[in-house]
Amino acid sequence: MTDKILERFLKYVKIDTKSNPESETCPSTENQWDLANLLVGELKSIGLADVTIDDNCYIMATLPSNIDKKVPVIGFIAHIDTSPDMSGKDVNPQIIKDYDGSTLNLTNEVQLSPEEFPELLKYKGKTLITTDGTTLLGADDKAGITEIVSAMEYLIQHPEIKHGEIRIGFTPDEEIGRGADKFDVKKFNADFAYTLDGGEIGELEFENFNAAHAKVKIQGRNVHPGTAKDKMLNAMLMAMELNQMLPVNERPEYTEHYEGFYHLIDFQGSVEESFVQYIIRDHDRVKFEAKKNVFIEAISFLNKKYGNERFQLDLKDQYYNMREKVEPVYHIIELAKKAFEKADVNPIIKPIRGGTDGSRLSYMGLPCPNIFAGGHNFHGKYEFVPLESIQKAVEVILNIVEMNE
């Protein structure tokens, strides 16, 4: 089984599926169809039923129940796309067997070292799959896809393992926040589900940020600098003034755990006109609303100072903390914890400092916590995943299915 899991994962990561936030199509990139169509064929070949792919690249399939009694229908979900933060083309995975804890030279300039990434030392003696230092790896979330497909294949090959109906779903464009946009919860028809999209082995998450996105257009006034006194309004400096009004200690680089933040993600400008974007995050809904109010009040103050509504704010909520929707069905967390423990995996329950398809799906009526996929350092050239972590995620899926009552 190990060799087949590795072969499957390597096949998936070599297909470029980077999504594009600037695109208005779904999927946002044509190359996501390459992996999607391959998966449809593979799901059919291993024996799953009701395999479908819609016009927006959403895949669903069923493993029918092999028991007489009725039990809840479980879903497992992962995403096809990889992050636009770094190239996913020509991925060339490196396989390091029996890792000895030393620094890995991915290229002459790029090193994966325990000094910078101490979590490497947790995997001495394991098989690491890394990048070649020039692209991301794509374990986010092709490890999750590998785990789901491998678990389903194992269940089909071992009918002695009794289980209820299982639904699986693969989505496009999760990395750009659109993974749940066109997900048909009614068609999926599961009582609850799990995304396989977490990080290191053991992660079990049912809390995430509340999230908002702020776009600000700043209109300055450009005048020749030789005659600019009392006339010029430098839009870049005005944008910097806005940033200085936000709490310095509430930036991502100064926060952790349940602490929220304001994050400046884009700054474009000239004297005449500037444009900035922020994301606003907090796990606590009350604090989240307060953060948005701080931002709104800063814009209001600056408009009073400079007049003529020179700061134009477009502030929109993106998603909310799934905890509110998962807590009423907390037995699905208890089920996952028991499945972890049966696989000798210690559950690490912590809040996601980000978002997940599971959050939006939970608010769409499908409670959907998140399970580890096993990788580290997602979205960049330092990404790696231990093969044994992928194997353990497969085992956890099998345990959840078998223990579901």
Secondary structure, 3 states (H helix, E strand, C coil): CHHHHHHHHHHHHCCCCECCCCCCCCCCCCCHHHHHHHHHHHHHHHCCEEEEECCCCCEEEEECCCCCCCCCCEEEEEECCECCCCCCCCCCCEEECCCCCCCEECCCCCEECCCCCHHHHHHCCCCEEECCCCCCCCHHHHHHHHHHHHHHHHHHHCCCCCCCCEEEEEECCHHHCCCCCCCCHHHHCCCEEEEEEECCCCEEECCCCEEEEEEEEEECECCCHHHCCCCCECHHHHHHHHHHHCCHHHCHHHCCCCCCEEEEEEEEECCCEEEEEEEEEECCHHHHHHHHHHHHHHHHHHHHHHCCCCEEEEEEEEECCCHHHHHHHCHHHHHHHHHHHHCCCCCEECCCCCCCHHHHHHHCCCCCCEEECCCECCCCCCCEEEHHHHHHHHHHHHHHHHHCC
